[in-house]
Amino acid sequence: MTDESQLNLFDITPFDAPPDPPSFNPELIPTRADIPIPPGTYTSVDELSIPCNQCHRCGLGANRTHAVIGRGNPQAPIMIIGEAPGQTEDETGLPFVGKSGELLEKILASVKLSTEKDVYICNINKCRPPGNRTPTPEEMAACKPYLLEQIRLVNPAIILLTGATAVKGLLKEKRGITKIRGQWFEWEGKLYMPIFHPAYLLRNPSREKGSPKWLMWQDVQTVSAKLAELGLK
């Protein structure tokens, strides 16, 4: 056996070796809001995070610590969409990780749903607005193509829109959240339900019949039943 043959015997990549990182084309990073992001541009949520962390389609990217992409199961049957990151989310790069997130987890657990298996969470906007203000229509429009790609990649059966901003940012619904929460909407082949934002529930702690928390309990039960009806629970 030649020396070269002996070397070849040891020139074998072990089965547990990490794969090479996926190549990414920098030209896919849209730097202006007037440059569209065609559906199918990204192949995974992880790949989507690369341009989001380098994006300047609107002014919010100038002050971000981290773009907040999402958390949970990227193949979940339920997607929950919030408004925009707050300070804690900007620091950690994860959505709904403060008190609102803790309450959301408890709400999901009350109907035996979890972010590990059943739910993927993201926001209309990926970067924090200054002072946690509401994103402007221009900022939401600049970030919407990323959200549409997330919806395509996760492909949930049910999408829950938390609060009025999420509803306006995706469905263009003008009625207030109290008027439409708990109702089913269908768009692009998916079921949408507006629900109260957990932060709103924290400001309204009453559990009496007709209170926001009581209504939220009715809504999550409806969602759980629909998931079972679809054979996904």
C-alpha positions in Angstrom: 0.0 0.0 0.0 1.4 3.4 -1.0 1.8 6.3 1.4 -0.9 8.1 -0.5 -3.3 5.2 -0.1 -2.6 5.1 3.7 -3.3 8.8 3.9 -6.6 8.4 2.0 -7.8 5.9 4.6 -7.7 8.6 7.2 -9.0 11.4 4.9 -12.6 10.5 5.8 -15.1 13.0 7.2 -16.8 11.3 10.3 -20.5 11.0 10.2 -21.0 13.4 13.1 -18.9 16.2 11.6 -20.9 19.4 11.4 -22.0 20.3 7.9 -20.5 23.2 6.0 -22.4 26.4 6.7 -24.8 27.3 3.9 -23.6 29.8 1.4 -25.4 33.0 1.3 -25.6 35.5 -1.6 -25.1 39.1 -0.2 -27.1 40.3 -3.1 -30.2 38.8 -1.4 -29.9 41.5 1.3 -32.4 44.2 0.4 -31.1 47.5 1.6 -34.0 49.7 0.3 -37.7 49.4 1.0 -38.5 49.8 -2.7 -36.6 46.6 -3.6 -39.1 43.7 -3.4 -38.3 40.3 -1.8 -39.8 37.7 -4.1 -41.6 34.7 -2.5 -39.2 31.8 -2.3 -36.1 33.9 -1.8 -35.1 32.1 1.4 -35.0 28.3 2.1 -35.2 28.4 5.9 -36.0 30.7 8.8 -32.3 30.5 9.8 -31.3 31.8 6.3 -33.9 34.6 6.7 -32.2 35.8 9.8 -29.1 36.8 7.9 -30.5 39.6 5.9 -32.8 40.7 8.7 -29.7 41.4 10.9 -28.1 43.4 8.1 -31.3 45.1 6.8 -31.9 48.8 6.3 -35.1 48.8 4.4 -36.3 51.3 7.1 -34.7 53.4 9.7 -35.2 51.0 12.6 -32.1 49.0 11.6 -29.8 51.9 12.6 -30.4 51.4 16.3 -31.0 47.7 16.7 -28.9 45.4 18.9 -30.4 42.3 17.3 -33.1 41.7 14.8 -35.8 39.6 16.4 -36.8 36.9 14.0 -38.8 34.3 16.0 -38.8 31.4 18.4 -40.6 28.1 18.8 -41.1 25.2 16.4 -40.4 26.4 12.8 -42.8 23.7 11.5 -45.6 24.5 14.0 -49.3 24.4 13.1 -49.8 27.7 14.9 -48.0 31.0 14.3 -48.5 33.9 16.7 -47.6 37.3 15.3 -47.0 40.3 17.6 -46.2 43.9 17.0 -42.5 44.7 17.3 -39.6 43.9 19.7 -39.3 45.7 23.1 -36.0 46.4 24.9 -35.6 42.8 26.3 -36.4 41.3 22.9 -33.9 43.6 21.2 -31.2 42.6 23.7 -31.9 38.9 23.4 -32.9 38.6 19.8 -36.1 36.6 20.9 -39.7 37.7 20.8 -42.1 37.7 23.8 -39.5 37.0 26.5 -40.6 39.5 29.1 -43.7 39.4 31.3 -45.9 39.4 28.2 -44.1 36.3 27.0 -44.4 34.5 30.4 -48.2 35.2 30.3 -48.4 34.0 26.7 -46.7 30.7 27.6 -49.2 30.2 30.5 -52.1 30.9 28.2 -50.9 28.3 25.7 -50.2 25.8 28.4 -53.7 26.2 29.7 -54.9 24.4 26.5 -51.9 22.1 26.3 -50.0 24.0 23.6 -46.3 24.8 23.7 -43.7 26.7 21.7 -41.6 23.5 21.6 -44.2 21.6 19.6 -47.2 23.6 18.6 -46.4 27.3 18.2 -43.9 29.6 16.4 -43.8 33.2 17.5 -42.7 36.3 15.5 -43.5 40.0 15.0 -44.7 42.3 12.3 -41.4 44.2 12.6 -38.1 42.6 13.3 -36.4 45.7 14.9 -37.3 47.7 17.9 -38.9 51.1 17.4 -37.4 53.9 19.6 -39.1 54.0 23.0 -41.2 51.0 22.1 -43.5 53.1 20.1 -45.9 51.6 17.6 -44.3 50.9 14.2 -45.3 53.3 11.4 -47.2 52.1 8.4 -44.0 52.6 6.3 -41.9 50.5 8.8 -44.5 47.7 8.7 -44.6 47.8 4.9 -40.8 47.6 4.7 -40.7 44.5 7.0 -43.8 42.8 5.7 -41.9 40.8 2.9 -39.9 39.1 5.6 -43.0 38.2 7.5 -44.6 36.8 4.4 -41.5 34.6 3.8 -41.8 33.4 7.4 -45.4 32.4 6.9 -44.4 30.6 3.7 -41.5 28.8 5.4 -43.3 27.8 8.6 -46.6 27.1 6.7 -48.9 27.2 9.8 -52.6 26.2 9.6 -53.6 28.9 12.1 -52.2 32.4 12.6 -53.0 34.4 15.7 -52.6 38.1 15.5 -51.9 39.7 18.9 -53.3 43.2 19.1 -54.4 45.9 16.7 -51.0 46.6 15.1 -50.6 43.0 14.0 -54.1 42.9 12.6 -53.5 46.2 10.6 -50.1 45.1 9.5 -51.3 41.9 7.9 -55.0 42.0 7.2 -55.5 45.7 6.7 -58.6 45.4 9.0 -59.8 48.8 10.2 -62.1 47.6 13.0 -60.7 47.7 16.5 -59.4 44.6 18.2 -62.3 44.4 20.6 -64.7 44.2 17.7 -63.0 41.3 15.8 -61.1 39.3 18.5 -62.1 35.7 18.5 -63.3 35.8 14.9 -61.9 33.6 12.1 -60.6 35.3 8.9 -59.3 33.5 5.8 -56.5 34.9 3.7 -54.2 33.2 1.3 -55.5 29.8 2.3 -54.8 30.2 6.0 -57.0 30.8 9.0 -56.4 34.0 11.0 -57.8 35.0 14.4 -57.1 38.3 16.1 -56.6 38.0 19.9 -55.7 40.4 22.7 -52.0 41.2 23.2 -50.7 39.7 26.5 -49.5 43.2 27.5 -53.2 44.3 27.4 -54.2 41.4 29.7 -51.5 42.4 32.2 -53.0 45.9 32.4 -56.5 44.3 32.8 -56.1 41.5 35.4 -59.8 40.9 36.1 -61.0 37.4 35.3 -64.7 38.2 35.6 -67.0 37.1 32.8 -66.7 39.5 29.9 -63.2 40.8 31.0 -60.3 40.6 28.5 -58.8 37.6 30.3 -62.1 35.8 30.3 -62.5 36.5 26.5 -58.9 35.4 25.9 -59.7 32.1 27.6 -62.7 31.6 25.2 -60.5 32.4 22.2 -57.7 30.0 23.0 -60.2 27.2 23.7 -61.6 27.9 20.2 -58.2 27.7 18.7 -57.4 24.5 20.5 -60.7 23.0 19.2 -60.0 24.1 15.7 -56.5 22.5 15.8 -58.1 19.2 16.9 -60.7 19.5 14.2 -57.9 19.9 11.6 -56.3 16.8 13.0 -53.2 18.7 14.2 -53.6 18.1 17.9 
